[in-house]
């Protein structure tokens, strides 16, 4: 599990008022949430 505080520009960025997680953060988290994250390193694509 990811226990360090999140760092803007490393773990996420803000686009149009929304938080967008980076592939770095998602990889460190260790699992796919299957929500169709923009930078999903696990290859999940929402249809």
C-alpha positions in Angstrom: 0.0 0.0 0.0 1.1 3.5 -0.7 2.0 5.2 2.6 3.9 8.4 1.6 2.0 11.7 1.1 1.1 12.3 -2.5 3.2 14.7 -4.5 1.7 16.9 -7.1 3.5 16.4 -10.5 4.8 13.0 -9.4 1.8 11.0 -8.2 -1.0 13.2 -9.7 -1.7 16.4 -11.5 -4.8 18.5 -11.6 -6.6 19.0 -14.9 -9.8 21.1 -15.2 -10.3 20.7 -11.4 -9.9 16.9 -11.4 -7.1 14.9 -9.9 -5.5 12.6 -12.5 -3.2 9.9 -11.1 0.0 9.2 -12.9 1.2 5.7 -13.9 3.9 6.0 -11.2 1.3 6.3 -8.5 -0.9 3.6 -9.9 2.0 1.2 -10.2 3.0 1.9 -6.6 -0.6 1.3 -5.5 -0.2 -2.2 -6.7 -3.6 -3.1 -8.3 -6.0 -2.0 -10.9 -9.3 -0.4 -9.7 -11.0 -1.0 -13.1 -12.3 2.6 -13.2 -10.6 3.3 -16.6 -7.8 5.5 -15.2 -6.1 7.6 -18.0 -2.6 6.4 -17.1 -3.5 2.8 -16.1 -0.3 0.7 -16.2 -2.3 -2.5 -16.0 -3.9 -2.2 -19.5 -7.5 -1.8 -18.4 -9.5 0.1 -20.9 -13.2 1.0 -20.3 -15.3 0.2 -23.4 
